[in-house]
Amino acid sequence: QVQLVESGGGLVQPGRSLRLSCTASGTIFSVNVMAWHRQAPGKQRELVADISSGGHANYADSVKGRFTISRDNAKNTVYLQLNSLKPEDTAVYYCYAHVLTGTLPYRNYWGQGTQVTVSS
């Protein structure tokens, strides 16, 4: 069993910053891709950014230049630095990890979500 626990969400004014963290725990042999998705009210969940175990990152066009994803493989932790926040960034942010718990195949795991609200 694998759990993903997120932290770092909250209410912030436009232009300010937040840092989200997500740690995977449990029976983990290897973690492949880790990612952050978000879902705003009335909208579909969308990929914000993902990062490979080797550190290669991809970003949604809407967050390029403002958000930075990183990870600490030794801690099975992924981070998302959110800078220059805009009201349209308001959403529940979900952590994702592609995990090998023992025998193949890798499986997908999701965190419970953390609310980010950008408002003056």
C-alpha positions in Angstrom: 0.0 0.0 0.0 1.3 3.5 -0.9 0.0 6.8 0.4 0.7 10.2 -1.0 0.4 13.1 1.5 0.3 16.7 0.2 0.9 19.9 2.2 1.4 23.6 1.5 -1.9 24.8 0.1 -3.7 27.8 1.3 -5.1 31.3 0.6 -2.7 33.7 -1.0 -3.0 37.1 -2.8 -2.3 37.5 -6.5 1.4 37.8 -7.3 2.4 35.9 -4.2 4.0 32.5 -3.9 3.3 29.1 -2.4 5.2 25.8 -2.2 3.5 22.5 -2.3 5.0 19.2 -1.1 4.0 15.6 -1.5 5.6 12.6 0.0 5.0 9.0 -1.0 5.2 6.4 1.8 4.6 2.7 2.2 6.0 -0.3 0.4 8.0 1.4 -2.4 10.6 -0.2 -4.5 10.9 2.6 -7.1 9.2 5.8 -8.1 9.1 6.7 -11.8 7.2 9.8 -12.8 5.9 12.2 -10.2 3.5 15.0 -11.1 1.0 17.7 -10.0 -2.4 18.0 -11.5 -5.1 20.5 -10.6 -8.9 20.7 -10.8 -10.8 24.0 -10.7 -14.5 24.1 -9.9 -16.5 23.0 -13.0 -13.4 22.0 -14.9 -11.6 18.8 -15.8 -8.5 17.8 -13.9 -5.4 19.0 -15.8 -1.7 18.3 -15.7 0.3 21.1 -14.3 3.8 19.6 -14.3 5.6 16.3 -14.2 9.1 15.2 -13.5 11.0 12.0 -14.3 13.2 10.2 -11.8 16.1 11.7 -13.7 14.8 15.2 -13.2 13.4 16.0 -16.6 10.4 18.3 -16.2 7.4 19.2 -18.4 5.0 22.1 -17.7 1.6 23.1 -18.9 1.8 26.3 -21.1 -0.3 28.2 -18.5 2.3 27.8 -15.8 5.6 27.9 -17.7 7.9 30.4 -16.2 5.9 30.7 -13.0 5.9 27.2 -11.5 8.8 24.9 -10.8 8.6 21.2 -10.1 11.4 19.4 -8.3 11.9 16.2 -6.4 14.0 14.5 -3.8 14.3 10.8 -4.8 15.8 9.8 -1.5 12.7 11.1 0.3 10.2 10.1 -2.4 9.0 13.7 -2.3 7.9 16.0 -5.1 7.6 19.8 -4.7 5.8 22.5 -6.7 6.9 26.1 -6.3 4.2 28.4 -7.4 5.2 32.0 -8.1 3.4 35.0 -9.5 0.1 33.3 -8.7 -3.1 34.4 -10.5 -6.7 34.0 -9.6 -7.0 31.4 -12.4 -4.6 29.2 -10.5 -7.2 28.6 -7.9 -7.9 24.9 -7.8 -7.4 21.7 -5.8 -3.9 20.5 -6.5 -3.3 16.7 -6.6 -0.1 14.8 -6.3 0.5 11.8 -8.6 3.2 9.1 -8.5 3.9 6.1 -10.7 5.2 3.5 -8.2 6.7 0.1 -8.3 5.9 -1.6 -5.0 7.6 -4.9 -5.6 6.6 -6.9 -8.7 5.6 -5.3 -12.0 3.7 -3.4 -13.1 4.1 0.1 -11.9 0.9 1.5 -10.5 -0.7 5.0 -10.3 -1.3 6.6 -7.0 -2.9 10.0 -6.1 -2.9 12.2 -3.1 -6.0 13.5 -1.4 -5.6 17.0 -2.8 -4.7 20.4 -1.3 -6.6 23.6 -2.0 -4.9 26.6 -3.4 -6.9 29.8 -3.5 -5.6 33.0 -5.1 -7.7 36.0 -4.2 -7.3 39.6 -2.9 
